[in-house]
Each structure stands twice: as structure tokens, then as C-alpha cells.
Amino acid sequence: MDAHILGIGTAVPEFEIEQTDAAEQASQLCCATVQQQRMLKTLYRRAGVTKRHSVVLTSSTNGQPAGQSFYVQNDSIPDGPTTAERMEKYERYAAPLAIEASRRSLVHAQVDGTTVTHLVTVSCSGFSAPGVDLAIIRELQLDPETSRTHIGFMGCSGAINGLRVAKAFAESTPNACVLLCAVELCTLHHQYRWQPDQIVANALFADGAAAAVIQARGDDRPDEAWHLVDLRSTVIPDSANLMHWRIEDHGFQMSLSPQVPTLINNTLRVWLKQWLGEHHLEIDDIASWAIHPGGPRIVEACAQAVASNDCMADSLAVLAEYGNMSSPTVLFILDRLRRRGADRPCVALAFGPGIAVEAALLN
């Protein structure tokens, strides 16, 4: 009996903001000159994002006054809201998104919540206790004895870590039914000061949640159930200073070096070839890809590494429509692949601080 993804559900905040509106609002907060305004708008345009959802950004396109009231800065608070104020928003808004994504995944899987035996939650953008896991159990009426596991602060690769844990539970525990839910409110941590690396992060990150139902199934599995064949991880040597995610006094600080795409391009192919070879597969045998869009250049670097431009379309489409939601994003891409009936085998890839590479092989 092997672990299969039986259903996927996604959820985003109610309102969306167009990237042009986000750029205009950002320029009002951190640009002191016309030259800076031009550079900021160029960075936002090159991010590959058309629109995204946020619990705090507002836009005239959704019927609300355009503004960034949450990020008000002045002489006494030049760095915007405190971490405590940002975490208050996380506590208020994360659970409803996680509950909705989880509900949709159960419906898609045709699984009743009372049959869930294990709940795995993933998040790196906030902390609260009691948290999202208990809210899901309460609102979806899961068994109070449901086993809970939380995967925290692993960055954009967290959902693949969650799939690894879910696969282990599903295959090692008789009759296990695992609900995996990743939720992130990345826009809580926007920092509006003139710093190009931070501006790039502001141009990319968004909010959202995604959930999946995983069970061990035999030959009776439905055709659309995706088999979790294997999950693998590696850390690229001498890369720890190229990506980090730190808790500071005014939110969580993200830093992503422009060297990351080159590093991925130089190292990914050899590692993938070795791993896939263990399953008697070549890179060219992979029919579909779910590459986490940390940004367009990271997706392009992966495409160069696997020598296929065809692998980029689904990742870039999700980036354009939703932005980079951190950990849930790869599940959004898998859901897109499922909906269009993508061929398999499929490889999912995501990258986190370390730099850690997380990969899943699905069939």
C-alpha cells in the first residue's frame, strides 16, 4: 500500500490587488526620488506577478480605497508595525484560510473529516497557540484524538516536508488518513524601506493556503489520485548565507541573494539525475514539473538545469495569478496540473533557507 494524494484544496483572501496598484502604493512608502520610483516599478513588473491576494493590502480594483494603512511609517515607527502587531493579524486571518483549504481538500477527496487520523500543518509566516491545527480540528469536526504535527519555519519548501511526513504516517499506520495544510500570510512581513532586496520580496510575496488528503491505497485508487513515489532532500554546500528568514522587531526579514538562480542552475541537474536514476528514470522521462516560483529567475534556472522550457508554464502561471505564497504554492501548482490532466511522472521542487532543495516524485 503506497501513499496517494486523493484531493487538494486551495484558498486565498477575499480581495486581490493588481501588481500595478501594489507598485504604486509601495512607491509612496519607500521612494524619495523619481529615479527610485522608476526602479521600483521596474522591479515589480519583472517579478512575474499580475495580481495576488493579501489580508492587509487593499486596492481600488476590489471596491476598497487603495491604501497601505497597515504599514504606516513615521518618525516614531520608521519600520512600520511591530512583530506583535503582525502576529495579531496572523492569529486572526490564518485559521480561516487554512480551514477553507482543508474543507475543499476533503470534499475533493470525498473523505469525511471524522476519518482523518493525522493532521500535518505547515507555516513559516506566523505563530500562535492554540493555533491553526486546533482551529481545523474544531471547525471541521475532526476527532479530538487526531494526531497533530506542525512543520514550522522551513520557508517555501515546507509543503514538500509536509508531504514527506504525511507519506510516512499514511504508509506506517493502518487505515491512516492524513490531512496536510500549509498556510502563509507573507504580506504581513512586507518592509517598506529603500532596499532593493526587500523591494523584490515585496513584489513577489502573497497570502494563501493549500491542503491535501493523503492515504495509502492499493490498486483501487482513482485514476486522478497521484502516487507519492519518493521524496528527497539535499543541502547545497556553502550556500547558507544566500537565503535567510529571520524574526526581527518589525516582522520577519527575508533575504534572497541574486546568486541563488546561478547556484541552482549549476548544481540541480547532477543531483536530480542521481536521484531519479534510483527509480530507473532519466530527467527527460519527467512529463510534468511543479517548480516553486521563488521568482521568475529561479524557475528559469530550473528549466536550464533540466534542459526544458516546457517545465515553466504552470509555475509561472500560478506566480502570475497568485504571487509567491511560500509553502502552499507548490500545492497550487500540483492542483493546476491535476485539473488539466497533466501527464506523469511529475517532479515537484522547492527551495528553502540552507539552501535546502526539497523534491517529490509523483506518478
PADRENTI-779588 format. One record per residue: residue in one letter; x, y, z of N, C-alpha, C in turn. Coordinates in steps of 0.2 Angstrom, whole numbers, padded with zeros to 4 digits, always signed. Layout:
# residues N
AXYZXYZXYZ ...
***
This chain:
# residues 363
M+0004-0006+0000+0000+0000+0000+0004+0006+0000 D+0004+0010-0005+0008+0016-0006+0003+0023-0005 A+0007+0028-0002+0003+0034-0001+0001+0038-0008 H-0005+0040-0008-0008+0044-0013-0011+0050-0011 I-0010+0056-0015-0014+0062-0014-0021+0061-0017 L-0026+0061-0013-0033+0059-0015-0037+0066-0017 G-0035+0071-0014-0038+0078-0015-0034+0084-0013 I-0035+0089-0016-0031+0095-0015-0036+0101-0015 G-0036+0105-0010-0040+0111-0009-0036+0117-0008 T-0038+0123-0011-0034+0129-0010-0039+0135-0008 A-0036+0140-0005-0040+0146-0003-0035+0152-0003 V-0038+0158-0004-0035+0164-0004-0039+0169-0001 P-0036+0175+0002-0040+0180+0005-0045+0183+0000 E-0051+0186+0002-0056+0188-0002-0054+0192-0008 F-0050+0197-0006-0049+0203-0011-0042+0202-0014 E-0041+0204-0020-0035+0204-0024-0032+0211-0025 I-0026+0211-0026-0023+0218-0028-0019+0217-0034 E-0020+0221-0039-0016+0221-0045-0009+0223-0044 Q-0004+0220-0048+0003+0222-0047+0004+0229-0048 T+0001+0232-0053+0002+0240-0054+0000+0244-0048 D-0006+0242-0045-0008+0245-0039-0003+0244-0033 A-0001+0238-0032+0004+0237-0027+0011+0241-0028 A+0013+0242-0034+0019+0245-0035+0018+0253-0034 E+0012+0255-0036+0010+0262-0034+0010+0264-0027 Q+0007+0259-0023+0007+0260-0016+0014+0260-0013 A+0018+0255-0015+0024+0254-0012+0029+0260-0014 S+0028+0263-0019+0032+0269-0021+0031+0275-0017 Q+0024+0275-0014+0023+0281-0010+0026+0280-0003 L+0028+0274-0001+0030+0272+0006+0038+0272+0006 C+0041+0270+0000+0049+0270+0001+0053+0273-0004 C+0050+0277-0009+0053+0281-0014+0054+0288-0012 A+0060+0291-0012+0061+0298-0011+0063+0302-0017 T+0064+0298-0023+0065+0302-0029+0062+0298-0035 V+0061+0302-0040+0058+0300-0046+0062+0293-0049 Q+0069+0294-0049+0073+0288-0051+0071+0282-0047 Q+0070+0282-0040+0068+0277-0036+0062+0274-0038 Q+0057+0278-0040+0050+0276-0042+0051+0272-0048 R+0055+0274-0053+0055+0271-0059+0058+0264-0058 M+0064+0264-0054+0067+0257-0052+0062+0252-0049 L+0058+0255-0044+0054+0251-0040+0048+0248-0045 K+0046+0252-0049+0040+0249-0054+0043+0244-0059 T+0050+0245-0061+0053+0240-0065+0054+0234-0061 L+0056+0234-0055+0056+0228-0051+0050+0224-0050 Y+0045+0228-0049+0038+0225-0048+0036+0222-0055 R+0037+0225-0060+0035+0222-0067+0039+0216-0069 R+0045+0216-0067+0049+0210-0068+0048+0204-0064 A+0044+0205-0058+0043+0200-0054+0038+0194-0056 G+0035+0195-0062+0031+0190-0065+0024+0189-0062 V+0022+0194-0057+0016+0194-0054+0011+0199-0057 T+0005+0196-0059+0000+0201-0062-0005+0203-0056 K-0007+0199-0051-0011+0200-0046-0009+0195-0040 R-0012+0197-0034-0011+0192-0029-0016+0194-0023 H-0016+0190-0018-0021+0191-0013-0017+0192-0006 S-0020+0197-0002-0017+0198+0004-0023+0200+0009 V-0021+0199+0016-0026+0200+0021-0025+0208+0023 V-0020+0211+0021-0019+0218+0023-0018+0223+0017 L-0016+0221+0011-0016+0226+0006-0023+0227+0003 T-0024+0233+0001-0031+0235-0002-0030+0238-0008 S-0035+0237-0013-0034+0240-0019-0041+0243-0022 S-0040+0248-0026-0046+0251-0029-0050+0246-0033 T-0046+0241-0035-0049+0236-0040-0054+0232-0036 N-0054+0231-0030-0059+0227-0026-0064+0231-0022 G-0065+0237-0024-0070+0241-0021-0068+0245-0015 Q-0062+0244-0013-0060+0247-0007-0055+0253-0008 P-0055+0258-0004-0050+0263-0006-0043+0260-0006 A-0039+0262-0011-0032+0260-0011-0028+0263-0005 G-0024+0259-0002-0020+0261+0003-0016+0256+0007 Q-0011+0258+0011-0007+0254+0014-0007+0256+0022 S-0013+0256+0025-0014+0259+0031-0010+0255+0036 F-0010+0248+0035-0007+0244+0040+0001+0245+0041 Y+0004+0248+0035+0011+0249+0035+0013+0256+0037 V+0009+0260+0040+0010+0267+0041+0017+0267+0045 Q+0021+0272+0042+0028+0273+0045+0028+0281+0046 N+0031+0282+0052+0033+0289+0054+0039+0289+0058 D+0041+0295+0060+0047+0296+0064+0048+0291+0070 S+0042+0290+0073+0042+0285+0079+0042+0278+0077 I+0039+0276+0072+0039+0269+0069+0042+0269+0062 P+0048+0270+0061+0050+0270+0054+0050+0264+0050 D+0050+0258+0054+0050+0252+0051+0043+0249+0051 G+0038+0253+0052+0031+0250+0052+0029+0246+0058 P+0024+0242+0057+0021+0238+0063+0026+0234+0066 T+0025+0233+0073+0029+0228+0076+0028+0221+0075 T+0032+0217+0077+0031+0210+0076+0024+0207+0079 A+0023+0210+0085+0017+0208+0089+0011+0210+0085 E+0011+0216+0082+0005+0219+0078+0004+0214+0072 R+0010+0212+0069+0009+0207+0063+0007+0201+0065 M+0009+0198+0071+0006+0192+0073-0001+0192+0075 E-0003+0198+0078-0011+0198+0079-0015+0197+0073 K-0012+0200+0067-0016+0199+0061-0015+0191+0059 Y-0009+0188+0060-0009+0181+0058-0014+0177+0062 E-0014+0178+0069-0019+0174+0073-0026+0175+0070 R-0028+0181+0068-0034+0182+0066-0036+0179+0059 Y-0031+0179+0054-0033+0178+0047-0030+0171+0045 A-0025+0168+0048-0023+0162+0046-0027+0156+0046 A-0031+0155+0052-0035+0149+0053-0041+0149+0048 P-0045+0155+0047-0050+0154+0042-0048+0152+0035 L-0042+0154+0033-0039+0152+0026-0038+0144+0026 A-0034+0142+0032-0032+0135+0032-0039+0131+0033 I-0044+0133+0036-0050+0129+0037-0053+0128+0030 E-0054+0134+0026-0057+0133+0020-0053+0129+0015 A-0046+0129+0015-0042+0125+0010-0043+0118+0012 S-0043+0116+0019-0044+0109+0021-0051+0107+0020 R-0056+0111+0020-0063+0109+0019-0063+0107+0011 R-0060+0111+0007-0061+0109+0000-0057+0103-0002 S-0051+0102+0002-0047+0096+0000-0051+0089+0002 L-0055+0090+0008-0059+0084+0010-0065+0083+0005 V-0068+0088+0003-0073+0087-0002-0070+0084-0009 H-0065+0087-0011-0062+0084-0017-0060+0077-0016 A-0057+0075-0011-0055+0068-0009-0061+0063-0008 Q-0067+0066-0007-0073+0063-0005-0072+0059+0002 V-0069+0063+0007-0067+0060+0013-0071+0064+0018 D-0074+0060+0023-0077+0064+0029-0072+0066+0034 G-0072+0072+0037-0067+0074+0042-0066+0069+0048 T-0072+0066+0049-0071+0061+0055-0066+0055+0054 T-0065+0054+0048-0060+0049+0046-0053+0051+0046 V-0051+0057+0047-0044+0060+0047-0041+0057+0054 T-0035+0054+0053-0032+0052+0059-0026+0056+0061 H-0023+0059+0056-0017+0063+0057-0018+0070+0053 L-0016+0075+0057-0016+0082+0054-0009+0085+0054 V-0006+0087+0048+0000+0090+0047-0001+0097+0045 T+0002+0102+0049+0001+0109+0047+0008+0112+0046 V+0008+0117+0041+0014+0120+0039+0014+0127+0039 S+0018+0131+0041+0018+0138+0041+0025+0141+0043 C+0027+0146+0040+0033+0150+0042+0032+0157+0043 S+0026+0159+0042+0025+0167+0042+0021+0169+0049 G+0020+0164+0054+0017+0167+0060+0017+0161+0065 F+0015+0163+0071+0015+0159+0077+0009+0161+0081 S+0005+0156+0083+0000+0157+0089-0002+0150+0092 A-0003+0150+0098-0006+0144+0101-0011+0146+0106 P-0017+0142+0106-0019+0137+0101-0019+0140+0094 G-0017+0136+0090-0016+0138+0083-0020+0135+0078 V-0018+0136+0071-0022+0133+0066-0024+0126+0066 D-0019+0122+0069-0021+0115+0069-0027+0114+0073 L-0028+0117+0079-0034+0116+0083-0040+0119+0080 A-0039+0125+0077-0045+0128+0073-0048+0123+0068 I-0043+0120+0064-0046+0115+0059-0049+0109+0063 I-0047+0106+0068-0050+0101+0071-0057+0103+0074 R-0057+0109+0077-0064+0111+0079-0069+0113+0074 E-0067+0117+0069-0072+0119+0064-0074+0113+0059 L-0069+0109+0058-0071+0103+0053-0073+0097+0056 Q-0074+0098+0063-0076+0092+0067-0072+0086+0066 L-0065+0087+0066-0061+0081+0066-0061+0078+0073 D-0059+0071+0074-0059+0068+0080-0054+0072+0085 P-0056+0073+0091-0051+0077+0096-0045+0073+0097 E-0045+0066+0095-0039+0062+0096-0034+0062+0090 T-0036+0066+0085-0032+0067+0079-0025+0069+0081 S-0020+0065+0078-0013+0066+0079-0011+0072+0076 R-0007+0077+0079-0005+0083+0076+0002+0084+0076 T+0004+0086+0070+0012+0088+0069+0012+0095+0065 H+0016+0099+0068+0017+0105+0064+0024+0106+0062 I+0025+0108+0055+0031+0109+0052+0032+0117+0051 G+0037+0120+0055+0037+0127+0055+0044+0130+0053 F+0043+0136+0050+0049+0140+0048+0054+0137+0044 M+0051+0133+0039+0056+0129+0034+0055+0133+0027 G+0052+0139+0027+0051+0143+0021+0047+0140+0015 C+0049+0141+0009+0045+0139+0003+0045+0132+0002 S+0049+0128+0005+0049+0121+0004+0045+0117+0009 G+0042+0121+0014+0038+0117+0019+0033+0112+0017 A+0029+0113+0012+0024+0109+0010+0027+0102+0008 I+0033+0102+0004+0036+0096+0002+0038+0092+0009 N+0041+0095+0014+0042+0092+0020+0036+0089+0023 G+0030+0093+0022+0024+0090+0025+0022+0084+0021 L+0023+0084+0015+0021+0078+0011+0025+0072+0013 R+0032+0073+0015+0036+0068+0017+0033+0065+0024 V+0031+0069+0028+0028+0067+0035+0022+0063+0033 A+0017+0066+0029+0011+0063+0028+0012+0056+0025 K+0017+0055+0020+0018+0049+0017+0020+0044+0022 A+0024+0046+0027+0027+0041+0032+0021+0039+0036 F+0017+0044+0038+0011+0042+0043+0006+0037+0039 A+0005+0039+0033+0000+0035+0029+0002+0028+0028 E+0009+0027+0027+0011+0020+0025+0013+0016+0031 S+0014+0019+0037+0016+0016+0043+0010+0014+0047 T+0005+0018+0047-0001+0017+0051-0007+0014+0048 P-0009+0008+0050-0015+0005+0047-0021+0010+0046 N-0024+0010+0041-0030+0014+0040-0029+0022+0041 A-0023+0024+0041-0022+0031+0042-0025+0036+0036 C-0027+0041+0038-0030+0046+0033-0027+0053+0036 V-0022+0056+0032-0018+0062+0034-0021+0068+0030 L-0022+0073+0034-0024+0080+0031-0018+0084+0032 L-0015+0087+0026-0010+0091+0026-0012+0098+0024 C-0010+0103+0028-0012+0110+0027-0007+0115+0028 A-0005+0119+0022+0000+0124+0023-0003+0131+0022 V-0002+0135+0026-0005+0142+0026+0000+0147+0028 E+0000+0153+0024+0005+0158+0024+0002+0165+0023 L+0004+0170+0027+0002+0177+0027+0008+0181+0026 C+0011+0180+0020+0018+0183+0019+0018+0190+0019 T+0012+0193+0016+0012+0201+0016+0012+0204+0022 L+0011+0201+0028+0011+0204+0034+0019+0206+0036 H+0023+0203+0032+0030+0205+0033+0034+0209+0028 H+0030+0213+0024+0032+0217+0019+0036+0223+0023 Q+0042+0225+0021+0046+0230+0024+0047+0236+0019 Y+0044+0242+0020+0044+0247+0015+0050+0252+0017 R+0056+0250+0015+0061+0255+0015+0065+0254+0009 W+0070+0259+0007+0073+0258+0001+0079+0253+0001 Q+0077+0247+0000+0082+0242+0000+0080+0237-0006 P+0084+0237-0011+0082+0233-0017+0080+0226-0016 D+0084+0222-0011+0082+0215-0010+0075+0215-0007 Q+0073+0219-0002+0067+0219+0001+0061+0221-0004 I+0063+0226-0008+0058+0228-0014+0056+0222-0018 V+0061+0218-0020+0060+0212-0024+0055+0207-0020 A+0056+0206-0013+0052+0202-0009+0045+0205-0009 N+0044+0211-0008+0038+0214-0008+0034+0213-0014 A+0038+0213-0020+0035+0212-0026+0032+0205-0028 L+0035+0200-0024+0033+0193-0025+0028+0190-0020 F+0029+0192-0014+0025+0188-0009+0018+0189-0008 A+0014+0184-0006+0007+0185-0006+0004+0180-0001 D-0002+0180+0000-0005+0176+0006-0010+0170+0002 G-0010+0164+0006-0014+0159+0003-0013+0153+0008 A-0017+0148+0006-0017+0141+0010-0019+0136+0005 A-0016+0130+0006-0017+0124+0002-0017+0118+0006 A-0021+0113+0005-0022+0107+0009-0022+0101+0004 A-0020+0095+0007-0021+0089+0003-0023+0083+0008 V-0026+0078+0005-0028+0072+0009-0024+0067+0006 I-0020+0063+0011-0016+0058+0009-0018+0051+0012 Q-0018+0046+0008-0020+0040+0011-0015+0034+0007 A-0014+0029+0011-0011+0023+0007-0016+0019+0004 R-0015+0018-0003-0020+0015-0007-0017+0009-0011 G-0021+0004-0013-0019-0001-0017-0021+0000-0024 D-0023-0005-0028-0025-0005-0035-0031-0001-0036 D-0035+0000-0030-0042+0003-0031-0042+0010-0031 R-0036+0013-0031-0035+0020-0031-0039+0023-0037 P-0042+0029-0037-0045+0033-0043-0039+0035-0047 D-0041+0036-0054-0036+0037-0059-0032+0044-0057 E-0036+0049-0054-0033+0055-0053-0029+0056-0046 A-0029+0050-0042-0025+0050-0036-0018+0050-0038 W-0014+0054-0036-0007+0055-0038-0003+0051-0032 H+0001+0046-0035+0005+0042-0030+0012+0046-0028 L+0013+0046-0022+0019+0049-0019+0024+0044-0019 V+0028+0044-0024+0033+0038-0025+0039+0039-0020 D+0042+0045-0020+0048+0046-0016+0048+0054-0015 L+0052+0055-0009+0053+0062-0008+0061+0063-0005 R+0064+0068-0008+0071+0068-0006+0073+0075-0005 S+0079+0076-0001+0081+0082+0001+0089+0083+0001 T+0091+0089-0001+0098+0090-0001+0100+0097+0001 V+0105+0098+0004+0108+0105+0006+0114+0107+0001 I+0113+0112-0002+0119+0114-0007+0124+0117-0002 P+0130+0114-0003+0136+0117+0001+0137+0124+0000 D+0140+0127+0006+0142+0134+0006+0137+0139+0003 S+0130+0138+0005+0125+0142+0002+0121+0145+0008 A+0123+0144+0014+0119+0146+0020+0117+0154+0020 N+0122+0158+0017+0121+0165+0018+0118+0168+0012 L+0115+0164+0007+0112+0166+0001+0104+0167+0002 M+0101+0164+0007+0094+0164+0008+0093+0164+0016 H+0089+0169+0019+0088+0168+0026+0081+0171+0027 W+0078+0169+0033+0072+0171+0035+0072+0172+0043 R+0072+0178+0045+0074+0180+0052+0068+0184+0055 I+0067+0182+0062+0062+0186+0066+0066+0192+0069 E+0063+0198+0067+0066+0204+0069+0060+0208+0073 D+0062+0214+0075+0057+0218+0079+0051+0220+0075 H+0052+0221+0069+0046+0224+0065+0045+0219+0059 G+0043+0213+0061+0041+0207+0056+0047+0203+0055 F+0046+0198+0050+0051+0193+0048+0055+0196+0042 Q+0061+0195+0042+0065+0198+0037+0068+0193+0032 M+0066+0194+0026+0068+0189+0021+0073+0192+0017 S+0078+0188+0015+0084+0190+0011+0085+0184+0006 L+0086+0186-0001+0087+0181-0006+0092+0184-0010 S+0098+0181-0011+0104+0183-0015+0102+0182-0022 P+0104+0187-0026+0104+0186-0034+0108+0180-0036 Q+0113+0177-0032+0117+0172-0034+0113+0165-0034 V+0107+0165-0031+0103+0159-0030+0102+0155-0037 P+0099+0159-0042+0097+0155-0048+0103+0152-0051 T+0109+0156-0051+0115+0153-0054+0117+0146-0050 L+0117+0147-0044+0119+0141-0040+0114+0135-0041 I+0108+0136-0042+0103+0131-0043+0104+0128-0050 N+0106+0132-0055+0107+0130-0062+0114+0126-0062 N+0118+0127-0058+0125+0124-0058+0125+0117-0054 T+0120+0116-0050+0120+0110-0045+0114+0106-0046 L+0108+0108-0048+0102+0104-0048+0102+0098-0053 R+0105+0099-0059+0104+0093-0063+0108+0087-0061 V+0114+0088-0058+0118+0082-0056+0114+0078-0051 W+0111+0082-0046+0108+0079-0040+0101+0075-0043 L+0098+0079-0047+0091+0076-0050+0093+0069-0053 K+0098+0069-0057+0100+0064-0062+0101+0058-0057 Q+0105+0059-0052+0107+0053-0047+0100+0051-0044 W+0096+0055-0041+0090+0053-0038+0085+0049-0042 L+0084+0052-0048+0079+0049-0052+0082+0042-0055 G+0089+0042-0055+0091+0036-0058+0090+0030-0053 E+0089+0031-0047+0087+0026-0042+0080+0023-0043 H+0076+0027-0047+0070+0025-0049+0069+0023-0056 H+0075+0022-0059+0076+0020-0066+0073+0025-0071 L+0074+0031-0069+0071+0037-0073+0077+0041-0075 E+0076+0044-0081+0080+0050-0083+0077+0056-0083 I+0080+0062-0082+0077+0068-0082+0072+0069-0088 D+0074+0067-0094+0069+0068-0099+0063+0063-0099 D+0063+0059-0094+0057+0055-0093+0051+0058-0089 I+0053+0064-0086+0048+0068-0082+0044+0071-0086 A+0037+0070-0086+0032+0073-0090+0029+0079-0088 S+0030+0081-0081+0027+0087-0079+0031+0089-0073 W+0031+0096-0072+0035+0099-0066+0031+0103-0062 A+0032+0103-0056+0029+0108-0051+0035+0112-0047 I+0037+0117-0050+0043+0121-0048+0041+0127-0044 H+0042+0127-0038+0040+0133-0034+0043+0139-0037 P+0039+0144-0038+0041+0150-0041+0044+0155-0036 G+0050+0154-0033+0053+0159-0029+0053+0166-0032 G+0053+0166-0039+0054+0171-0043+0055+0169-0050 P+0054+0173-0055+0055+0170-0062+0062+0167-0064 R+0067+0171-0061+0074+0168-0062+0075+0161-0059 I+0072+0160-0054+0073+0153-0051+0070+0148-0055 V+0064+0149-0058+0060+0145-0062+0064+0144-0068 E+0067+0149-0071+0071+0149-0077+0078+0145-0076 A+0081+0146-0070+0087+0142-0068+0085+0134-0068 C+0079+0132-0065+0077+0125-0065+0076+0123-0072 A+0073+0127-0076+0072+0125-0083+0079+0124-0087 Q+0084+0128-0086+0090+0127-0089+0094+0121-0086 A+0093+0120-0080+0096+0114-0077+0093+0107-0079 V+0087+0107-0081+0084+0101-0084+0083+0101-0091 A+0085+0107-0094+0086+0107-0102+0079+0107-0105 S+0074+0110-0101+0067+0110-0104+0063+0116-0102 N+0061+0120-0107+0057+0126-0106+0050+0124-0105 D+0048+0118-0106+0041+0116-0105+0039+0116-0098 C+0044+0115-0094+0043+0114-0087+0041+0120-0083 M+0041+0126-0086+0040+0133-0083+0033+0135-0083 A+0029+0133-0088+0022+0136-0089+0018+0136-0083 D+0017+0130-0080+0012+0130-0074+0014+0134-0068 S+0021+0134-0067+0024+0138-0061+0023+0145-0062 L+0025+0147-0068+0024+0155-0070+0017+0157-0070 A+0012+0153-0072+0005+0154-0072+0003+0155-0065 V+0005+0151-0060+0002+0152-0053+0006+0158-0050 L+0012+0159-0052+0015+0165-0050+0012+0172-0052 A+0010+0172-0058+0006+0177-0061+0000+0179-0058 E-0004+0173-0056-0011+0174-0054-0011+0175-0046 Y-0006+0172-0042-0007+0172-0035-0001+0175-0032 G+0005+0176-0035+0011+0178-0032+0014+0172-0029 N+0020+0173-0025+0023+0168-0021+0020+0168-0014 M+0017+0163-0013+0013+0162-0006+0017+0158-0002 S+0024+0157-0003+0028+0152+0001+0026+0145+0001 S+0025+0142+0006+0024+0135+0006+0018+0132+0003 P+0012+0135+0003+0007+0132-0001+0007+0132-0009 T+0012+0136-0011+0012+0137-0018+0013+0131-0022 V+0017+0127-0020+0019+0121-0024+0012+0116-0024 L+0008+0116-0019+0002+0113-0020-0003+0116-0024 F-0003+0123-0025-0007+0126-0030-0005+0124-0037 I+0002+0123-0038+0004+0120-0045+0002+0113-0046 L+0003+0109-0041+0000+0102-0042-0007+0102-0043 D-0011+0106-0040-0018+0106-0041-0020+0108-0048 R-0016+0113-0051-0017+0115-0058-0015+0110-0062 L-0009+0106-0061-0008+0100-0065-0013+0095-0065 R-0016+0094-0059-0021+0089-0059-0027+0091-0063 R-0029+0097-0062-0035+0099-0066-0035+0099-0073 R-0029+0100-0076-0028+0100-0083-0026+0093-0085 G-0026+0088-0081-0024+0081-0083-0017+0080-0085 A-0012+0083-0082-0005+0083-0084-0003+0076-0084 D+0002+0074-0088+0005+0068-0088+0010+0067-0083 R+0011+0061-0081+0016+0059-0076+0021+0054-0079 P+0026+0053-0075+0028+0056-0069+0029+0063-0068 C+0029+0066-0062+0029+0073-0061+0035+0074-0055 V+0038+0079-0056+0043+0081-0050+0041+0088-0048 A+0040+0088-0041+0039+0094-0038+0046+0097-0034 L+0047+0103-0035+0054+0106-0032+0052+0112-0028 A+0056+0113-0023+0055+0119-0019+0062+0120-0016 F+0063+0127-0014+0070+0129-0011+0069+0133-0005 G+0072+0131+0000+0072+0135+0007+0078+0137+0009 P+0078+0141+0015+0085+0143+0018+0089+0137+0019 G+0096+0138+0017+0100+0132+0018+0107+0133+0014 I+0106+0133+0007+0100+0132+0003+0098+0125+0003 A+0092+0123+0005+0089+0117+0005+0085+0115-0001 V+0086+0110-0004+0082+0108-0010+0077+0102-0008 E+0071+0103-0009+0066+0098-0007+0063+0096-0014 A+0062+0089-0015+0059+0086-0021+0054+0081-0019 A+0049+0080-0023+0044+0075-0023+0043+0072-0030 L+0043+0065-0030+0042+0062-0037+0035+0059-0036 L+0031+0060-0041+0024+0058-0041+0022+0054-0047 N+0018+0050-0047+0016+0046-0053+0008+0044-0053 
***
